[in-house]
Amino acid sequence: MHLAFCSIIVFIFVCSNQGHQTMKVAIIGAGPSGLISAKYCADAGFDYDIYEQTGAVGGTWVYTDKTDLDENDLPVHSSMYKNLRTNLPKELMTFGGFTYPEELKRSYLYQAEVLQYFENFTKHFHIDEHIKFFSYVKQIESLTNGKWLVKLLDVKSKTETEHIYNVVMVCNGHYEKPFIPDIKGASGFEGMKLHSHAYRIAEIFTGKTVLIIGGGPSGIDISRLLSKVALKVFLSHRNVIPIKLPNSVYLKPIVKEIFKNSVVFNDGTEENIDVILYCTGKVIYKHMYLTQNNNPMYNKIRYLINVKINFDMTNCKTCKKTANFTL
Ligand SMILES: *[C@@H]1O[C@H](CO)[C@@H](O)[C@H](O)[C@H]1NC(C)=O
């Protein structure tokens, strides 16, 4: 999973004639970008509602055992796994006006700490009062008067409602489908294969020999977690690994070919493998509800804003160096 705060980019669709009434804003998603957008809406005196398809705030930072569909049959967007540690220091993940507690000295936090920060932020600014949980946005339509019609499905009662807004902020993240590279022989592999999107807990790999494909943030972090329980972990990567990995993680070049129970790497070495774990990222989310033929939303994007985050690095001793943490 890409942990960088890229999802903080918010698309705003603004109508042409807003008049002087209170601006009504619909925010889609109660993850980090939805929450900070809500704070700015409140500061500006806007009337806003947040529509969240799950029952929790925090978006991608919420841990769930589910990997495919949630209990309401909606796709699980989060790829969060147990004991994830961020690849960004908290000093770069702080929202303006609300700091992490003084006692939390470490820069690189665990998932539960980050999630608690978002929960605290939500309560502190009374954002929770504006969140409509279990509300799935089915479609957004532009109206001739310049406003927006938001069609909602209540995923519990299965009832549909329609609401009108001046502005819609799309804050539901932009990564969707797991990306799996096409590697020769992969379909003939007889062991377990999965993508990091479906990875949750390390313990199921106890005693196994695991090949992690991909040396990005999730590949590196998951290799750290698996090294504690797996028999052996091989990490196949193409770029420089910026940190020291545990001794039981063996670095390998890219995979040349996959066989029934083994893998051959580009340097000619071959290893027996029980599990292949693809840490190869996700592809961009398509915002399906914006791409109806009769609804050329993309032409209506007027503003692309990058929400201000607190960029004060003075208290961050490790910020200037790459990944200066010990495993
Ligand atoms: C969240 O708030 C609780 C209660 O005030 C506090 O104990 C905790 O340290 C806070 N945690 C974070 C990460 O902000």
The ligand as an SDF file (V2000), in Angstrom:
LIG
                    3D

 14 14  0  0  0  0  0  0  0  0999 V2000
   -6.5930   10.7280   21.3970 C   0  0  0  0  0  0  0  0  0  0  0  0
   -7.3140   11.2310   22.4920 O   0  0  0  0  0  0  0  0  0  0  0  0
   -7.1380   10.4790   23.6800 C   0  0  0  0  0  0  0  0  0  0  0  0
   -8.1040   11.0350   24.7260 C   0  0  0  0  0  0  0  0  0  0  0  0
   -7.9630   12.4200   24.8550 O   0  0  0  0  0  0  0  0  0  0  0  0
   -5.6820   10.5840   24.1250 C   0  0  0  0  0  0  0  0  0  0  0  0
   -5.4670    9.8340   25.2890 O   0  0  0  0  0  0  0  0  0  0  0  0
   -4.8020   10.0280   23.0100 C   0  0  0  0  0  0  0  0  0  0  0  0
   -3.4500   10.1910   23.3310 O   0  0  0  0  0  0  0  0  0  0  0  0
   -5.0980   10.7290   21.6950 C   0  0  0  0  0  0  0  0  0  0  0  0
   -4.3320   10.0390   20.6600 N   0  0  0  0  0  0  0  0  0  0  0  0
   -3.9250   10.5550   19.5140 C   0  0  0  0  0  0  0  0  0  0  0  0
   -3.0690    9.7110   18.6470 C   0  0  0  0  0  0  0  0  0  0  0  0
   -4.1980   11.6930   19.1710 O   0  0  0  0  0  0  0  0  0  0  0  0
  1  2  1  0
  1 10  1  0
  2  3  1  0
  3  4  1  0
  3  6  1  0
  4  5  1  0
  6  7  1  0
  6  8  1  0
  8  9  1  0
  8 10  1  0
 10 11  1  0
 11 12  1  0
 12 13  1  0
 12 14  2  0
M  END
$$$$
